[in-house]
Amino acid sequence: VNEVRFSVGGQYFAVVYANTIQVYNTYTCDLIGSLRANSQKVRSMQWASSTHFPLDTRIVACTMDGMVMDWSLRELRKEADHSDKRFHYHAVAADDKCVWVVGT
């Protein structure tokens, strides 16, 4: 396990292992679904929400090979991605409108 993060509202938690993010219900520990990145390891992930009443419906993540992904938890699918092989991303942050990444 590389990273574990609770959702902003606390009803879910996500576990990062290699190139997969698994989302669980906090209260029942039931698996909600798995989100698979490309072939590279997920370097950082975050729940994308900044409202006072978070819906916790999006997760953003970045990989070591320059890919940023935005997933919808309602449909368990990738909504958007951006790839730039020139960069090695180290961290990602997001709110309801923007995504920020840090890399070299």
C-alpha positions in Angstrom: 0.0 0.0 0.0 1.4 3.3 -1.1 -1.2 5.7 0.2 -4.5 5.8 2.1 -6.8 8.8 2.1 -10.2 9.4 3.6 -12.7 11.4 1.5 -13.5 14.9 2.6 -16.9 13.8 3.9 -15.5 10.7 5.6 -17.8 8.1 4.1 -15.2 6.6 1.8 -11.5 5.9 1.8 -9.1 5.1 -1.0 -6.1 2.8 -1.0 -3.4 3.3 -3.6 -1.4 0.2 -4.5 1.0 0.4 -7.6 -1.2 1.6 -10.5 -4.6 0.9 -8.8 -6.8 3.0 -6.5 -9.4 1.0 -4.6 -12.3 2.9 -3.1 -14.1 1.5 0.0 -17.1 2.4 2.1 -15.8 3.6 5.5 -18.6 2.2 7.5 -19.0 -1.2 5.9 -15.5 -1.7 4.3 -17.3 -2.8 1.1 -15.3 -2.3 -2.1 -17.0 0.4 -4.1 -14.7 0.0 -7.1 -11.2 0.0 -8.5 -9.7 2.7 -10.6 -6.8 1.6 -12.8 -4.2 4.1 -13.9 -1.9 3.4 -16.8 1.1 1.1 -16.4 3.0 3.4 -14.1 2.7 3.6 -10.3 0.3 6.2 -8.9 2.5 8.8 -7.1 -0.2 10.9 -5.5 -4.0 11.0 -5.2 -6.6 13.3 -3.7 -10.3 13.6 -3.3 -11.5 16.6 -5.4 -13.9 18.6 -3.3 -13.9 21.9 -1.5 -17.5 22.6 -0.8 -19.0 22.8 2.7 -21.1 19.7 1.9 -18.7 17.5 0.0 -20.1 15.0 -2.4 -16.9 13.0 -2.7 -17.6 12.1 -6.3 -14.2 12.7 -7.9 -10.6 11.5 -7.3 -7.6 13.0 -9.1 -4.2 11.2 -9.3 -0.8 11.6 -10.9 1.7 9.0 -12.0 5.5 9.0 -12.2 5.5 9.1 -16.0 3.7 12.4 -16.4 0.0 11.5 -16.4 -2.8 13.2 -14.5 -6.2 11.5 -14.3 -9.6 12.6 -13.0 -12.1 9.9 -12.2 -15.8 10.0 -11.5 -16.9 7.7 -8.7 -20.5 7.8 -9.8 -19.6 5.8 -13.0 -16.2 4.5 -11.9 -14.6 5.8 -15.0 -12.0 8.2 -16.1 -13.5 11.6 -16.9 -10.3 13.3 -18.1 -6.6 12.8 -18.3 -3.5 14.7 -19.4 -0.2 13.3 -20.3 3.2 15.0 -20.7 6.2 12.7 -20.7 8.6 15.6 -20.1 7.5 15.8 -16.4 7.7 13.4 -13.5 4.8 14.4 -11.2 5.2 14.2 -7.4 1.9 15.6 -6.0 -1.6 16.5 -7.0 -4.2 18.8 -5.5 -7.7 19.6 -6.6 -10.9 21.4 -5.8 -14.3 21.4 -7.6 -12.9 23.5 -10.5 -9.1 23.1 -10.8 -6.4 20.5 -10.6 -2.8 21.4 -9.7 0.3 19.2 -10.0 3.9 19.5 -9.0 6.7 17.9 -10.8 10.2 18.1 -12.2 
